[in-house]
Amino acid sequence: GKEKRKLKNMGGTNRMKKYVFGIDIGGTTVKCGLFTVKGELLEKWEIPTRTENNGEAILPDVAETVQKKISEKNLDKEEIAGIGIGVPGPVNDQGEVPGAVNLHWGYVNLAGDMEKMTGLPIKAGNDANVAALGEMWKGGGAGSDSIVMVTLGTGVGGGIINNGKIVTGV
C-alpha cells in the first residue's frame, strides 16, 4: 500500500542506501534499532526517556544515541536512508506532534527538529500505527492487507491498517 511504499522509499531513489534507524519513544524508555533497508534488525538498544522539563531532553537524547551508533559502527551518512520515529500521541503528515501526555510534550515539531539535529530524513507517526505497519511488513500481519493491533505499554494504543493504508484520526 501507499504507507508501505512511503517507508520503503524513505531514502529516495538512491540505491546506495543500506541502513535505517527505527525509534520508539515510550513513556519510560526509548527503544532504538539499526536495520537494513530490507528490514533486517542489525542491533537494538534502549535509552531512558527523560520526561522532566516538558520532555525537552528527549529529542536531543535520541539524536545523540543515533550519532553515537553511526560513529560506533563507522557508518557513512550517505548510506543511511533516514530515521523512522513512533511516538505515543497524534502526529500529523508534517511530523508535528500537537501534544503527547506520556512524554509531557506540548507542541513539538518532531520531524523538523530531528532533521536539524541529525542531518537525516525523518518520518514520524503514532507509535501504535507504525507498530501495526511494521507487523504488516515483517511480523504477525505479513501477507495481510488489513490488520488491527493493540499496543500495551506505559499507555494503551492501537493501530488499524485497512487495505494497506493506516487509518488515522482521533
Phi and psi in degrees as GROMACS dihedral restraints (atoms count N, CA, C in turn):
[ dihedral_restraints ]
;  ai    aj    ak    al  type     phi  dphi    fc
    3     4     5     6     1   -59.8    20    10
    4     5     6     7     1   -44.5    20    10
    6     7     8     9     1   -64.3    20    10
    7     8     9    10     1   -39.4    20    10
    9    10    11    12     1   -64.4    20    10
   10    11    12    13     1   -40.6    20    10
   12    13    14    15     1   -64.2    20    10
   13    14    15    16     1   -39.8    20    10
   15    16    17    18     1   -57.7    20    10
   16    17    18    19     1   -48.2    20    10
   18    19    20    21     1   -62.3    20    10
   19    20    21    22     1   -45.4    20    10
   21    22    23    24     1   -64.3    20    10
   22    23    24    25     1   -36.4    20    10
   24    25    26    27     1   -95.0    20    10
   25    26    27    28     1    16.6    20    10
   27    28    29    30     1   -52.3    20    10
   28    29    30    31     1   -35.5    20    10
   30    31    32    33     1   -90.0    20    10
   31    32    33    34     1     8.5    20    10
   33    34    35    36     1    76.6    20    10
   34    35    36    37     1  -153.6    20    10
   36    37    38    39     1   -92.8    20    10
   37    38    39    40     1    -4.8    20    10
   39    40    41    42     1   -68.3    20    10
   40    41    42    43     1   114.7    20    10
   42    43    44    45     1   -77.7    20    10
   43    44    45    46     1    -2.9    20    10
   45    46    47    48     1   -78.5    20    10
   46    47    48    49     1    -8.1    20    10
   48    49    50    51     1   -68.4    20    10
   49    50    51    52     1   127.2    20    10
   51    52    53    54     1  -118.6    20    10
   52    53    54    55     1   -27.4    20    10
   54    55    56    57     1  -127.4    20    10
   55    56    57    58     1   157.8    20    10
   57    58    59    60     1  -148.7    20    10
   58    59    60    61     1   146.4    20    10
   60    61    62    63     1  -102.0    20    10
   61    62    63    64     1   139.0    20    10
   63    64    65    66     1  -115.9    20    10
   64    65    66    67     1   129.2    20    10
   66    67    68    69     1  -127.8    20    10
   67    68    69    70     1   128.1    20    10
   69    70    71    72     1  -116.2    20    10
   70    71    72    73     1   104.8    20    10
   72    73    74    75     1   -86.4    20    10
   73    74    75    76     1   108.8    20    10
   75    76    77    78     1  -105.8    20    10
   76    77    78    79     1   172.1    20    10
   78    79    80    81     1   -67.4    20    10
   79    80    81    82     1   -22.0    20    10
   81    82    83    84     1  -115.5    20    10
   82    83    84    85     1   -44.0    20    10
   84    85    86    87     1  -133.8    20    10
   85    86    87    88     1   155.9    20    10
   87    88    89    90     1  -104.4    20    10
   88    89    90    91     1   116.5    20    10
   90    91    92    93     1   -93.6    20    10
   91    92    93    94     1   130.8    20    10
   93    94    95    96     1  -123.4    20    10
   94    95    96    97     1   145.3    20    10
   96    97    98    99     1  -142.8    20    10
   97    98    99   100     1   144.3    20    10
   99   100   101   102     1  -108.4    20    10
  100   101   102   103     1   124.7    20    10
  102   103   104   105     1  -126.7    20    10
  103   104   105   106     1   159.9    20    10
  105   106   107   108     1   -77.7    20    10
  106   107   108   109     1   162.0    20    10
  108   109   110   111     1   -65.6    20    10
  109   110   111   112     1   -14.6    20    10
  111   112   113   114     1   -88.2    20    10
  112   113   114   115     1    -0.8    20    10
  114   115   116   117     1    96.5    20    10
  115   116   117   118     1    10.4    20    10
  117   118   119   120     1   -82.0    20    10
  118   119   120   121     1   123.9    20    10
  120   121   122   123     1   -72.7    20    10
  121   122   123   124     1   123.0    20    10
  123   124   125   126     1   -96.8    20    10
  124   125   126   127     1   -36.8    20    10
  126   127   128   129     1  -162.9    20    10
  127   128   129   130     1   145.7    20    10
  129   130   131   132     1  -132.4    20    10
  130   131   132   133     1   151.5    20    10
  132   133   134   135     1  -159.3    20    10
  133   134   135   136     1   170.4    20    10
  135   136   137   138     1  -132.9    20    10
  136   137   138   139     1   153.3    20    10
  138   139   140   141     1  -133.3    20    10
  139   140   141   142     1   155.9    20    10
  141   142   143   144     1   -70.1    20    10
  142   143   144   145     1   147.9    20    10
  144   145   146   147     1   -89.7    20    10
  145   146   147   148     1   112.4    20    10
  147   148   149   150     1   -93.5    20    10
  148   149   150   151     1    99.3    20    10
  150   151   152   153     1   -90.9    20    10
  151   152   153   154     1    -4.7    20    10
  153   154   155   156     1   -62.6    20    10
  154   155   156   157     1   160.0    20    10
  156   157   158   159     1    53.6    20    10
  157   158   159   160     1    47.4    20    10
  159   160   161   162     1    58.5    20    10
  160   161   162   163     1    32.3    20    10
  162   163   164   165     1    67.6    20    10
  163   164   165   166     1    23.9    20    10
  165   166   167   168     1   -63.9    20    10
  166   167   168   169     1   -21.5    20    10
  168   169   170   171     1   -87.9    20    10
  169   170   171   172     1   -11.3    20    10
  171   172   173   174     1   -60.7    20    10
  172   173   174   175     1   -56.0    20    10
  174   175   176   177     1   -65.4    20    10
  175   176   177   178     1   -43.2    20    10
  177   178   179   180     1   -59.7    20    10
  178   179   180   181     1   -38.2    20    10
  180   181   182   183     1   -63.3    20    10
  181   182   183   184     1   -42.7    20    10
  183   184   185   186     1   -64.2    20    10
  184   185   186   187     1   -46.4    20    10
  186   187   188   189     1   -59.5    20    10
  187   188   189   190     1   -41.6    20    10
  189   190   191   192     1   -65.1    20    10
  190   191   192   193     1   -43.1    20    10
  192   193   194   195     1   -67.9    20    10
  193   194   195   196     1   -34.3    20    10
  195   196   197   198     1   -67.0    20    10
  196   197   198   199     1   -46.2    20    10
  198   199   200   201     1   -61.1    20    10
  199   200   201   202     1   -40.2    20    10
  201   202   203   204     1   -62.3    20    10
  202   203   204   205     1   -41.7    20    10
  204   205   206   207     1   -67.8    20    10
  205   206   207   208     1   -38.3    20    10
  207   208   209   210     1   -60.1    20    10
  208   209   210   211     1   -45.1    20    10
  210   211   212   213     1   -66.6    20    10
  211   212   213   214     1   -47.2    20    10
  213   214   215   216     1   -59.4    20    10
  214   215   216   217     1   -40.0    20    10
  216   217   218   219     1   -90.7    20    10
  217   218   219   220     1    -0.9    20    10
  219   220   221   222     1    53.3    20    10
  220   221   222   223     1    47.2    20    10
  222   223   224   225     1   -84.7    20    10
  223   224   225   226     1   146.2    20    10
  225   226   227   228     1   -88.5    20    10
  226   227   228   229     1   124.6    20    10
  228   229   230   231     1   -56.8    20    10
  229   230   231   232     1   -27.8    20    10
  231   232   233   234     1   -66.1    20    10
  232   233   234   235     1   -19.9    20    10
  234   235   236   237     1   -91.1    20    10
  235   236   237   238     1    -1.6    20    10
  237   238   239   240     1  -100.2    20    10
  238   239   240   241     1   119.9    20    10
  240   241   242   243     1   -69.8    20    10
  241   242   243   244     1   -32.5    20    10
  243   244   245   246     1   152.8    20    10
  244   245   246   247     1  -164.2    20    10
  246   247   248   249     1  -128.2    20    10
  247   248   249   250     1   128.0    20    10
  249   250   251   252     1  -101.6    20    10
  250   251   252   253     1   131.0    20    10
  252   253   254   255     1  -128.2    20    10
  253   254   255   256     1   130.1    20    10
  255   256   257   258     1  -109.1    20    10
  256   257   258   259     1   137.5    20    10
  258   259   260   261     1  -131.5    20    10
  259   260   261   262     1   149.8    20    10
  261   262   263   264     1   -80.6    20    10
  262   263   264   265     1    74.9    20    10
  264   265   266   267     1   171.3    20    10
  265   266   267   268     1   176.1    20    10
  267   268   269   270     1   -70.2    20    10
  268   269   270   271     1   145.4    20    10
  270   271   272   273     1  -137.3    20    10
  271   272   273   274     1   128.3    20    10
  273   274   275   276     1   -86.0    20    10
  274   275   276   277     1   178.9    20    10
  276   277   278   279     1   -63.9    20    10
  277   278   279   280     1   -19.9    20    10
  279   280   281   282     1   -90.8    20    10
  280   281   282   283     1     1.8    20    10
  282   283   284   285     1    80.4    20    10
  283   284   285   286     1    24.5    20    10
  285   286   287   288     1   -99.6    20    10
  286   287   288   289     1   142.1    20    10
  288   289   290   291     1  -111.1    20    10
  289   290   291   292     1   115.3    20    10
  291   292   293   294     1   -70.0    20    10
  292   293   294   295     1   -22.4    20    10
  294   295   296   297     1   174.3    20    10
  295   296   297   298     1   145.9    20    10
  297   298   299   300     1  -141.3    20    10
  298   299   300   301     1   102.5    20    10
  300   301   302   303     1   -57.4    20    10
  301   302   303   304     1   -46.4    20    10
  303   304   305   306     1   -63.8    20    10
  304   305   306   307     1   -21.4    20    10
  306   307   308   309     1  -100.0    20    10
  307   308   309   310     1    -4.9    20    10
  309   310   311   312     1    64.9    20    10
  310   311   312   313     1    28.8    20    10
  312   313   314   315     1   -92.1    20    10
  313   314   315   316     1   141.7    20    10
  315   316   317   318     1   -92.4    20    10
  316   317   318   319     1  -142.1    20    10
  318   319   320   321     1   -63.8    20    10
  319   320   321   322     1   132.3    20    10
  321   322   323   324     1  -137.4    20    10
  322   323   324   325     1   127.6    20    10
  324   325   326   327     1   -84.8    20    10
  325   326   327   328     1    76.3    20    10
  327   328   329   330     1   -56.2    20    10
  328   329   330   331     1   -56.4    20    10
  330   331   332   333     1   -63.0    20    10
  331   332   333   334     1   -47.5    20    10
  333   334   335   336     1   -62.4    20    10
  334   335   336   337     1   -46.4    20    10
  336   337   338   339     1   -65.6    20    10
  337   338   339   340     1   -43.4    20    10
  339   340   341   342     1   -68.3    20    10
  340   341   342   343     1   -35.0    20    10
  342   343   344   345     1   -62.2    20    10
  343   344   345   346     1   -42.1    20    10
  345   346   347   348     1   -64.5    20    10
  346   347   348   349     1   -39.6    20    10
  348   349   350   351     1   -75.3    20    10
  349   350   351   352     1   -30.4    20    10
  351   352   353   354     1  -110.4    20    10
  352   353   354   355     1   -21.5    20    10
  354   355   356   357     1    72.5    20    10
  355   356   357   358     1    17.4    20    10
  357   358   359   360     1  -119.4    20    10
  358   359   360   361     1   153.0    20    10
  360   361   362   363     1   -64.5    20    10
  361   362   363   364     1   143.6    20    10
  363   364   365   366     1  -125.2    20    10
  364   365   366   367     1   135.7    20    10
  366   367   368   369     1  -122.4    20    10
  367   368   369   370     1   129.9    20    10
  369   370   371   372     1  -127.1    20    10
  370   371   372   373     1   150.3    20    10
  372   373   374   375     1  -159.3    20    10
  373   374   375   376     1   169.8    20    10
  375   376   377   378     1   -60.0    20    10
  376   377   378   379     1   136.9    20    10
  378   379   380   381     1   -58.6    20    10
  379   380   381   382     1   -41.6    20    10
  381   382   383   384     1   -69.4    20    10
  382   383   384   385     1   -36.8    20    10
  384   385   386   387     1   -65.3    20    10
  385   386   387   388     1   -45.1    20    10
  387   388   389   390     1   -72.8    20    10
  388   389   390   391     1   -29.1    20    10
  390   391   392   393     1   -64.7    20    10
  391   392   393   394     1   -42.9    20    10
  393   394   395   396     1   -62.7    20    10
  394   395   396   397     1   -41.3    20    10
  396   397   398   399     1   -62.1    20    10
  397   398   399   400     1   -42.4    20    10
  399   400   401   402     1   -64.1    20    10
  400   401   402   403     1   -40.9    20    10
  402   403   404   405     1   -65.4    20    10
  403   404   405   406     1   -35.3    20    10
  405   406   407   408     1   -69.6    20    10
  406   407   408   409     1   -34.0    20    10
  408   409   410   411     1   -77.7    20    10
  409   410   411   412     1   -51.0    20    10
  411   412   413   414     1  -127.6    20    10
  412   413   414   415     1    -0.6    20    10
  414   415   416   417     1  -116.5    20    10
  415   416   417   418     1  -141.8    20    10
  417   418   419   420     1   -62.6    20    10
  418   419   420   421     1   -20.4    20    10
  420   421   422   423     1  -100.4    20    10
  421   422   423   424     1     7.1    20    10
  423   424   425   426     1   -56.3    20    10
  424   425   426   427     1   133.0    20    10
  426   427   428   429     1    93.2    20    10
  427   428   429   430     1    -8.4    20    10
  429   430   431   432     1  -104.0    20    10
  430   431   432   433     1   148.8    20    10
  432   433   434   435     1   -93.3    20    10
  433   434   435   436     1   -19.3    20    10
  435   436   437   438     1  -135.5    20    10
  436   437   438   439     1   128.7    20    10
  438   439   440   441     1  -144.7    20    10
  439   440   441   442     1   160.5    20    10
  441   442   443   444     1  -125.2    20    10
  442   443   444   445     1   134.8    20    10
  444   445   446   447     1  -131.4    20    10
  445   446   447   448     1   136.8    20    10
  447   448   449   450     1  -110.0    20    10
  448   449   450   451     1   132.7    20    10
  450   451   452   453     1  -112.1    20    10
  451   452   453   454     1   137.8    20    10
  453   454   455   456     1  -125.9    20    10
  454   455   456   457     1   122.9    20    10
  456   457   458   459     1  -155.2    20    10
  457   458   459   460     1  -133.8    20    10
  459   460   461   462     1   -61.3    20    10
  460   461   462   463     1   -32.5    20    10
  462   463   464   465     1  -124.3    20    10
  463   464   465   466     1  -176.9    20    10
  465   466   467   468     1  -117.8    20    10
  466   467   468   469     1   134.4    20    10
  468   469   470   471     1  -145.3    20    10
  469   470   471   472     1  -177.4    20    10
  471   472   473   474     1  -161.3    20    10
  472   473   474   475     1   154.8    20    10
  474   475   476   477     1  -133.8    20    10
  475   476   477   478     1   139.7    20    10
  477   478   479   480     1  -124.3    20    10
  478   479   480   481     1   129.7    20    10
  480   481   482   483     1  -119.2    20    10
  481   482   483   484     1   122.6    20    10
  483   484   485   486     1  -120.2    20    10
  484   485   486   487     1   121.1    20    10
  486   487   488   489     1    51.3    20    10
  487   488   489   490     1    43.7    20    10
  489   490   491   492     1    79.3    20    10
  490   491   492   493     1     4.4    20    10
  492   493   494   495     1  -121.0    20    10
  493   494   495   496     1   136.2    20    10
  495   496   497   498     1   -66.4    20    10
  496   497   498   499     1   132.6    20    10
  498   499   500   501     1   -87.4    20    10
  499   500   501   502     1   114.5    20    10
  501   502   503   504     1  -105.2    20    10
  502   503   504   505     1   165.5    20    10
  504   505   506   507     1   140.4    20    10
  505   506   507   508     1  -177.6    20    10
